[in-house]
Amino acid sequence: MQDVWINGTAMAQTGRHYGLNADEMAARVLEEALKDAGYPEIEALFVASATAEQADKQQMLGAYIASRLGLDKIATYRVENADGSGGAALMAAAMAVRSGLYNCVGVVGVDKPNDVLSNQQQDIYSTATDAVYERYFGVTPAAQAAIMAKIYLAKYEYKYEDLALWPVLMHKNGASNPYAYMRKQAKVEDVLESELVSDPLRLYDVGPMADGAAAVVLCNKKGAAKLLGMWTSTSAIPFNNRPDYDVLYSAREAAERAYRMAGITPRDVATAEVHDSYSIFGVLAAEALGLAPRGGLLAALKSGADLKVNLSGGLKSRGNVMGATGVYQAVEVVWQLMGKSPFKRVDGSIGVVHSMGGVDKVSTVMVLGL
């Protein structure tokens, strides 16, 4: 088995990019990542996108990205796992390099959910639910997240004001990130006074849909950061039949396996980027990764603990770039470990990425180290 290194990284500022096609955005960041890596010869391109067909009416996205850069005769693969597509593409690409099939590959995540109206966005987002037994009857990810939030708050005797500390922290982190969509501070009062989305969740609990693209170059030669461990896990339990609603099963299993592969424990983690499309998911993801005891994350926030999670601002502040999210997270963790602007160098050499598709349906966890 070959070692897998991240040799090049790049990402675009998230937001609303009406003047660019998805393949143009992806080609631009891939070009930057290739330059950062010293222009190695890549043999394959893995593309993560959750909305290409529905928002942009585009299939074979990888072939058109390659065409824009003149990458002739390389293999192109499209990877889709809803908003967990980025992590899945990274996992697939890393396995291809680790196996020895390829020496160097590119991974690019791109989505443009703002190319459609907001009601169409939500309809696309809901395709991550079970089409027959959930989406058909109007069940949405927001409703599922709200159920999990209600149960979590009641079980551990928290108030909604305690959950509001998560978006406040995310806005604090994102305010200094020029790549983020929502670059402003927020107070608990702002969260409490925002529009109710699905009780108890409010507007500030929801990561806004954002256009964006990010890329990494993976090679079998030493680069900026090494992939130490990785795992993807799927939770096959239907939402209505879950034994517990205060845990992310897929994230917990993926983290345990990835940590074991990397030979680390949660205490070794200096920084982590987790999937917080809704505030409660960020809380549950951090706990699943072992960064706080089960039910203890909000208590840590209340005590003023210095939580090194989502220094980018997470999906709440950086924006929910759908299938590109996992690739953004990988770039952000590498930059945080290196101390590359706009991030200060974290105190440690181990970072973790958690990419999740749907409501705890599939999670990929990757452990990166300098």
C-alpha positions as CSV (number, residue, x, y, z in Angstrom):
1,M,0.0,0.0,0.0
2,Q,1.3,3.5,-0.9
3,D,1.2,6.5,1.4
4,V,-1.2,9.2,0.4
5,W,-0.3,12.9,0.6
6,I,-2.1,16.1,-0.1
7,N,0.3,17.9,-2.4
8,G,-1.9,20.9,-3.5
9,T,-4.9,22.7,-2.2
10,A,-7.2,25.5,-3.3
11,M,-10.7,26.9,-2.7
12,A,-12.9,29.7,-3.9
13,Q,-14.8,32.1,-1.8
14,T,-18.3,30.8,-1.2
15,G,-21.3,32.9,-2.2
16,R,-23.4,33.5,-5.3
17,H,-21.4,33.0,-8.4
18,Y,-24.0,33.7,-11.2
19,G,-21.4,34.6,-13.7
20,L,-19.6,31.2,-13.7
21,N,-20.7,27.8,-14.8
22,A,-20.0,24.9,-12.5
23,D,-17.2,23.4,-14.7
24,E,-15.6,26.9,-14.9
25,M,-15.5,27.3,-11.1
26,A,-14.1,23.8,-10.7
27,A,-11.5,24.2,-13.4
28,R,-10.2,27.4,-11.7
29,V,-9.7,25.9,-8.3
30,L,-8.2,22.7,-9.8
31,E,-5.7,24.8,-11.7
32,E,-4.7,26.6,-8.5
33,A,-4.3,23.3,-6.6
34,L,-2.2,21.9,-9.4
35,K,0.0,25.0,-9.3
36,D,0.3,24.6,-5.5
37,A,1.4,21.0,-6.0
38,G,4.0,22.0,-8.6
39,Y,2.0,20.8,-11.6
40,P,2.3,17.1,-11.3
41,E,0.9,14.8,-14.0
42,I,-2.5,13.7,-12.7
43,E,-3.9,10.4,-14.0
44,A,-7.4,10.8,-12.8
45,L,-9.9,13.3,-11.6
46,F,-12.6,12.7,-9.0
47,V,-15.5,15.2,-8.9
48,A,-17.9,15.6,-6.0
49,S,-21.2,17.3,-6.8
50,A,-24.7,16.9,-5.3
51,T,-26.7,19.2,-7.5
52,A,-25.1,19.2,-11.0
53,E,-28.0,17.4,-12.7
54,Q,-30.8,19.1,-10.9
55,A,-29.5,22.7,-10.6
56,D,-27.3,22.9,-13.7
57,K,-28.7,20.2,-15.9
58,Q,-25.2,18.8,-16.4
59,Q,-23.9,15.2,-16.4
60,M,-20.3,14.0,-17.1
61,L,-19.1,17.1,-15.1
62,G,-15.6,15.6,-14.8
63,A,-15.1,15.4,-18.5
64,Y,-16.0,19.0,-19.0
65,I,-13.7,20.2,-16.2
66,A,-10.9,18.2,-17.7
67,S,-11.6,19.7,-21.1
68,R,-11.3,23.3,-19.8
69,L,-7.8,22.5,-18.5
70,G,-6.7,20.4,-21.5
71,L,-6.4,17.3,-19.4
72,D,-6.7,14.9,-22.2
73,K,-6.9,11.1,-21.8
74,I,-7.2,11.1,-18.0
75,A,-9.9,9.1,-16.2
76,T,-12.7,11.1,-14.7
77,Y,-15.1,9.9,-12.0
78,R,-18.2,11.6,-10.6
79,V,-19.0,10.8,-6.9
80,E,-22.4,11.5,-5.3
81,N,-23.4,11.0,-1.7
82,A,-25.7,14.1,-1.3
83,D,-24.0,16.7,0.9
84,G,-21.4,14.1,1.9
85,S,-20.1,13.8,-1.7
86,G,-16.9,15.7,-1.0
87,G,-15.8,13.2,1.7
88,A,-16.8,10.3,-0.5
89,A,-14.8,11.6,-3.5
90,L,-11.7,12.1,-1.3
91,M,-12.1,8.6,0.1
92,A,-12.4,7.1,-3.4
93,A,-9.4,9.1,-4.7
94,A,-7.3,8.2,-1.7
95,M,-8.1,4.5,-2.2
96,A,-7.1,4.7,-5.8
97,V,-3.7,6.2,-4.9
98,R,-3.2,4.0,-1.9
99,S,-3.8,0.9,-4.0
100,G,-1.1,1.9,-6.5
101,L,-3.5,2.3,-9.4
102,Y,-2.6,6.0,-9.7
103,N,0.4,8.0,-8.6
104,C,-1.3,11.4,-8.6
105,V,-5.0,12.4,-8.8
106,G,-7.1,15.5,-8.6
107,V,-10.2,15.9,-6.4
108,V,-12.6,18.8,-6.9
109,G,-15.9,19.5,-5.2
110,V,-18.3,21.9,-6.9
111,D,-21.9,22.9,-6.5
112,K,-24.0,25.9,-7.5
113,P,-27.3,25.6,-5.5
114,N,-28.0,29.3,-6.1
115,D,-28.6,28.7,-9.8
116,V,-32.1,27.7,-8.8
117,L,-34.8,29.4,-6.7
118,S,-34.9,28.8,-2.9
119,N,-37.9,26.5,-3.1
120,Q,-36.1,24.4,-5.7
121,Q,-33.0,24.4,-3.5
122,Q,-35.0,22.8,-0.7
123,D,-36.6,20.3,-3.0
124,I,-33.2,19.3,-4.2
125,Y,-31.9,19.1,-0.6
126,S,-34.8,16.9,0.3
127,T,-33.8,14.3,-2.3
128,A,-31.3,13.1,0.4
129,T,-34.3,11.7,2.4
130,D,-36.0,8.5,1.5
131,A,-38.0,9.3,-1.7
132,V,-40.9,6.9,-1.0
133,Y,-41.3,6.9,2.8
134,E,-40.1,10.4,3.8
135,R,-39.9,12.9,1.0
136,Y,-43.2,11.9,-0.6
137,F,-44.9,12.6,2.7
138,G,-43.2,16.0,3.2
139,V,-40.5,14.9,5.6
140,T,-37.6,17.3,5.3
141,P,-34.0,17.3,6.7
142,A,-35.0,20.4,8.7
143,A,-37.8,18.5,10.4
144,Q,-35.5,15.5,11.1
145,A,-32.9,17.9,12.6
146,A,-35.5,19.6,14.7
147,I,-36.6,16.2,16.2
148,M,-33.1,15.4,17.1
149,A,-32.5,18.8,18.6
150,K,-35.7,18.6,20.7
151,I,-34.7,15.1,22.0
152,Y,-31.1,16.2,22.7
153,L,-32.1,19.3,24.6
154,A,-34.7,17.4,26.7
155,K,-32.5,14.4,27.4
156,Y,-29.5,16.5,28.7
157,E,-31.6,19.2,30.3
158,Y,-30.4,22.1,28.1
159,K,-32.3,25.2,27.0
160,Y,-32.5,26.4,23.4
161,E,-30.3,29.3,24.5
162,D,-27.6,26.7,25.1
163,L,-27.9,25.4,21.5
164,A,-27.7,29.0,20.3
165,L,-24.1,29.1,21.4
166,W,-23.1,26.9,18.4
167,P,-24.1,29.4,15.7
168,V,-22.6,32.2,17.8
169,L,-19.3,30.4,17.8
170,M,-19.5,29.6,14.1
171,H,-20.1,33.3,13.2
172,K,-17.2,34.3,15.5
173,N,-14.9,31.9,13.6
174,G,-16.2,32.7,10.2
175,A,-16.0,36.5,10.7
176,S,-12.2,36.3,10.1
177,N,-12.4,33.9,7.2
178,P,-12.5,35.7,3.8
179,Y,-13.6,32.5,2.1
180,A,-16.8,32.4,4.1
181,Y,-20.3,33.4,2.9
182,M,-21.5,34.9,6.2
183,R,-18.7,37.0,7.6
184,K,-20.3,38.7,10.6
185,Q,-20.4,38.2,14.3
186,A,-23.7,37.2,16.0
187,K,-25.0,37.3,19.5
188,V,-27.3,34.9,21.3
189,E,-30.1,37.5,21.0
190,D,-29.7,37.4,17.2
191,V,-30.2,33.7,17.2
192,L,-33.2,33.8,19.5
193,E,-34.9,36.6,17.5
194,S,-34.4,34.9,14.1
195,E,-37.2,33.3,12.2
196,L,-38.5,29.9,13.4
197,V,-37.7,27.3,10.8
198,S,-38.7,24.0,12.4
199,D,-39.3,24.1,16.2
200,P,-36.9,24.5,18.0
201,L,-34.5,25.4,15.2
202,R,-34.3,28.9,14.0
203,L,-32.8,30.6,10.9
204,Y,-29.4,31.0,12.6
205,D,-29.3,27.2,13.1
206,V,-29.3,26.6,9.3
207,G,-26.3,26.7,7.1
208,P,-27.1,28.9,4.1
209,M,-26.8,27.4,0.6
210,A,-23.7,28.7,-1.2
211,D,-22.0,28.3,-4.5
212,G,-18.4,27.2,-4.3
213,A,-15.6,24.9,-5.5
214,A,-12.5,23.5,-3.8
215,A,-9.8,21.1,-4.9
216,V,-6.9,19.0,-3.6
217,V,-4.2,17.0,-5.4
218,L,-3.4,13.6,-3.9
219,C,-0.1,11.9,-4.7
220,N,2.1,9.1,-3.4
221,K,5.0,11.4,-2.8
222,K,5.5,13.6,0.3
223,G,3.4,16.8,0.3
224,A,1.9,19.3,2.7
225,A,-0.1,16.8,4.8
226,K,-0.4,13.0,5.0
227,L,-3.6,11.0,5.1
228,L,-3.2,9.0,8.2
229,G,-6.6,7.3,8.4
230,M,-10.0,7.2,6.7
231,W,-13.3,5.4,6.9
232,T,-16.8,5.7,5.5
233,S,-19.8,4.3,7.4
234,T,-23.5,4.1,6.5
235,S,-26.4,4.0,8.9
236,A,-29.0,1.7,7.4
237,I,-31.5,2.3,10.2
238,P,-34.6,4.2,9.0
239,F,-35.0,7.6,10.7
240,N,-38.3,6.5,12.3
241,N,-36.8,3.4,13.8
242,R,-33.6,4.9,15.4
243,P,-33.0,3.6,18.9
244,D,-31.4,7.0,19.8
245,Y,-31.7,10.4,18.3
246,D,-28.9,12.1,20.3
247,V,-26.1,10.4,18.4
248,L,-24.7,10.3,14.8
249,Y,-24.2,6.5,14.3
250,S,-22.4,6.9,10.9
251,A,-20.0,9.5,12.2
252,R,-19.2,7.6,15.4
253,E,-18.4,4.4,13.5
254,A,-16.4,6.2,10.8
255,A,-14.4,8.1,13.4
256,E,-13.6,5.0,15.5
257,R,-12.3,3.2,12.4
258,A,-10.4,6.2,11.0
259,Y,-8.7,6.8,14.4
260,R,-7.7,3.2,14.7
261,M,-6.2,3.2,11.2
262,A,-4.3,6.4,12.0
263,G,-3.2,5.1,15.5
264,I,-4.6,8.2,17.3
265,T,-7.2,9.0,19.9
266,P,-9.5,12.1,20.1
267,R,-7.0,13.7,22.5
268,D,-4.5,14.0,19.6
269,V,-6.9,16.0,17.5
270,A,-5.8,19.7,17.2
271,T,-8.5,20.8,14.8
272,A,-11.6,19.4,13.2
273,E,-14.1,20.5,10.5
274,V,-17.5,18.8,11.0
275,H,-20.8,18.8,9.1
276,D,-23.2,21.3,10.7
277,S,-25.8,22.0,8.1
278,Y,-28.0,22.4,11.2
279,S,-26.6,23.4,14.6
280,I,-27.6,20.2,16.3
281,F,-25.6,18.2,13.7
282,G,-22.4,20.1,14.6
283,V,-22.9,19.3,18.2
284,L,-23.6,15.7,17.6
285,A,-20.7,15.4,15.1
286,A,-18.2,16.9,17.6
287,E,-19.4,14.4,20.2
288,A,-19.3,11.5,17.7
289,L,-15.7,12.4,17.0
290,G,-14.9,12.1,20.7
291,L,-14.1,15.9,21.1
292,A,-16.7,16.0,23.9
293,P,-18.5,13.4,25.9
294,R,-21.9,12.4,24.7
295,G,-24.3,15.1,25.8
296,G,-21.4,17.3,27.0
297,L,-20.6,19.6,24.1
298,L,-23.0,22.4,25.0
299,A,-21.8,22.2,28.6
300,A,-18.3,22.8,27.3
301,L,-19.5,25.8,25.3
302,K,-21.3,27.2,28.3
303,S,-18.1,26.9,30.4
304,G,-16.2,28.8,27.8
305,A,-14.0,26.0,26.6
306,D,-11.7,26.7,23.6
307,L,-13.3,24.4,21.1
308,K,-11.1,23.9,18.0
309,V,-13.9,22.8,15.8
310,N,-15.0,24.5,12.5
311,L,-12.4,27.3,12.7
312,S,-13.6,28.1,9.1
313,G,-17.1,28.9,10.5
314,G,-18.5,25.6,9.4
315,L,-21.5,25.3,7.1
316,K,-23.3,28.0,9.2
317,S,-20.8,30.7,8.3
318,R,-18.7,29.4,5.5
319,G,-21.9,28.2,3.8
320,N,-23.4,24.9,2.8
321,V,-21.7,24.2,-0.5
322,M,-23.4,20.8,-0.7
323,G,-21.3,18.2,-2.4
324,A,-18.2,20.4,-2.3
325,T,-18.3,20.7,1.5
326,G,-16.0,17.8,2.3
327,V,-13.3,19.1,-0.1
328,Y,-13.5,22.5,1.5
329,Q,-13.1,20.9,4.9
330,A,-10.0,19.1,3.8
331,V,-8.4,22.3,2.4
332,E,-9.4,24.1,5.6
333,V,-7.9,21.5,7.9
334,V,-4.6,21.4,6.0
335,W,-4.3,25.2,6.1
336,Q,-5.1,25.2,9.8
337,L,-2.4,22.7,10.5
338,M,0.1,24.7,8.4
339,G,-1.0,28.1,9.6
340,K,-1.7,29.2,6.1
341,S,-3.7,32.5,5.8
342,P,-6.4,33.2,6.8
343,F,-5.9,30.6,9.6
344,K,-3.5,30.7,12.5
345,R,-1.5,27.6,13.0
346,V,-3.2,25.3,15.5
347,D,-1.4,23.8,18.5
348,G,-0.8,20.3,17.1
349,S,-0.2,18.3,14.0
350,I,-3.4,16.2,13.6
351,G,-6.6,17.4,12.0
352,V,-9.9,15.6,11.3
353,V,-12.5,16.0,8.5
354,H,-16.1,14.8,9.0
355,S,-18.3,14.8,5.9
356,M,-21.9,13.7,6.2
357,G,-24.6,12.9,3.6
358,G,-28.2,13.2,4.5
359,V,-29.3,13.0,8.1
360,D,-26.8,10.6,9.5
361,K,-27.1,8.3,6.5
362,V,-23.4,8.2,5.5
363,S,-20.3,9.8,7.1
364,T,-16.7,9.9,6.0
365,V,-14.0,10.7,8.5
366,M,-10.4,11.5,7.4
367,V,-7.4,12.0,9.7
368,L,-4.7,14.3,8.3
369,G,-1.3,15.0,9.8
370,L,1.7,17.1,9.0
